[in-house]
């Protein structure tokens, strides 16, 4: 999947209650002060469409796949991170980001290395090709505000291991995100324009300038909470990670479980990301 090779790739840390604690990452953000206790902690790059000298070289490696996750060669723990991904148009005024216009949404895997003491969030996010996941059937967004098609959607995830299916992330409504719709858009614009090289965060506006102001982006808006199984289970070769964003007005959680067990998905009512772990 090379669809997004010219897109900027960004993620949000801490946009769903309790996830950072489950992921063991609260300590990373201990020095990050937010004006709102519920606000996300910051944003991170996972892919830069042009080389950026001041960023880690690996961030110029295209990491997105809709079919596989390739584990790092190093012996480290890796977890799937089920979340919603947005494809967006970006607009600039006087070399500052002025608008983010989400156009599509769907299932996304912000797959992450679990290692203590990483200097930047991005150090855990891109270790090469197929280290991230995005569904190949995204859903068009009519408007990024209340009353949107997104109001009806929920997200859930599973791990298939040794022919057994386990719930990996909680089944939650998209409205459960701490920041969503206009509040999220305004926060992202401000964060991208003002975020400094501090602690685990990086100077995104400098990166964007060096990348010659990309007109489009893939933005993952934050990982949801794990089940107890997901919180304690790391990926291994042979697993299959399945993340589903589904229309809860038209299909039930039980329908979803049956779909996963039968490996048969109603893609008119869901965005599905199923990745084999290699």
Secondary structure as GFF3:
##gff-version 3
##sequence-region A 1 278
A	DSSP	beta_strand	8	13	.	.	.	ID=ss1
A	DSSP	alpha_helix	19	22	.	.	.	ID=ss2
A	DSSP	three_ten_helix	26	29	.	.	.	ID=ss3
A	DSSP	beta_strand	42	47	.	.	.	ID=ss4
A	DSSP	three_ten_helix	57	60	.	.	.	ID=ss5
A	DSSP	beta_strand	64	65	.	.	.	ID=ss6
A	DSSP	beta_strand	68	69	.	.	.	ID=ss7
A	DSSP	beta_strand	77	79	.	.	.	ID=ss8
A	DSSP	beta_strand	82	93	.	.	.	ID=ss9
A	DSSP	beta_strand	96	109	.	.	.	ID=ss10
A	DSSP	beta_strand	112	114	.	.	.	ID=ss11
A	DSSP	three_ten_helix	121	124	.	.	.	ID=ss12
A	DSSP	beta_strand	132	134	.	.	.	ID=ss13
A	DSSP	beta_strand	139	140	.	.	.	ID=ss14
A	DSSP	three_ten_helix	149	152	.	.	.	ID=ss15
A	DSSP	beta_strand	153	161	.	.	.	ID=ss16
A	DSSP	beta_strand	164	173	.	.	.	ID=ss17
A	DSSP	three_ten_helix	174	176	.	.	.	ID=ss18
A	DSSP	alpha_helix	181	194	.	.	.	ID=ss19
A	DSSP	alpha_helix	204	210	.	.	.	ID=ss20
A	DSSP	beta_strand	216	223	.	.	.	ID=ss21
A	DSSP	alpha_helix	228	232	.	.	.	ID=ss22
A	DSSP	beta_strand	240	247	.	.	.	ID=ss23
A	DSSP	alpha_helix	253	262	.	.	.	ID=ss24
A	DSSP	beta_strand	270	277	.	.	.	ID=ss25
###
